[in-house]
């Protein structure tokens, strides 16, 4: 788990995937979320956050924050 963007979310290890998505959405600036052209990049960011969280759960890392 070396992704600094995921670490900034400050989620506990046992957070649900839905909680990860909610935190990732809140991490983006509203103007960034509003640009239709960034849709693919936003989806890629959300997927990366979910993958980083799944990796962290699999390794059993301690909580960040």
CORJO-V67516 format. One record per residue. N is the residue number from 1. SS is DSSP state (2 for helix, 1 for strand, 0 for the rest). NEAR is the number of other C-alpha atoms within 8 Angstrom. Layout:
BEGIN
((N & SS & NEAR) (N & SS & NEAR))
END
This chain:
BEGIN
((1 & 0 & 5) (2 & 0 & 4) (3 & 0 & 7) (4 & 2 & 6) (5 & 2 & 7) (6 & 2 & 10) (7 & 2 & 11) (8 & 2 & 7) (9 & 2 & 9) (10 & 0 & 9) (11 & 0 & 10) (12 & 0 & 7) (13 & 0 & 11) (14 & 0 & 5) (15 & 0 & 8) (16 & 0 & 6) (17 & 2 & 8) (18 & 2 & 6) (19 & 2 & 8) (20 & 2 & 13) (21 & 2 & 11) (22 & 2 & 8) (23 & 2 & 9) (24 & 2 & 11) (25 & 2 & 8) (26 & 2 & 7) (27 & 2 & 7) (28 & 0 & 8) (29 & 0 & 7) (30 & 2 & 6) (31 & 2 & 6) (32 & 2 & 8) (33 & 2 & 11) (34 & 2 & 6) (35 & 0 & 8) (36 & 2 & 6) (37 & 2 & 5) (38 & 2 & 9) (39 & 2 & 9) (40 & 2 & 7) (41 & 2 & 7) (42 & 2 & 9) (43 & 2 & 8) (44 & 2 & 8) (45 & 2 & 8) (46 & 2 & 11) (47 & 2 & 8) (48 & 2 & 8) (49 & 2 & 13) (50 & 2 & 11) (51 & 2 & 8) (52 & 2 & 11) (53 & 2 & 12) (54 & 2 & 8) (55 & 2 & 9) (56 & 2 & 11) (57 & 2 & 10) (58 & 2 & 6) (59 & 2 & 6) (60 & 0 & 7) (61 & 0 & 7) (62 & 0 & 5) (63 & 0 & 8) (64 & 0 & 7) (65 & 0 & 6))
END
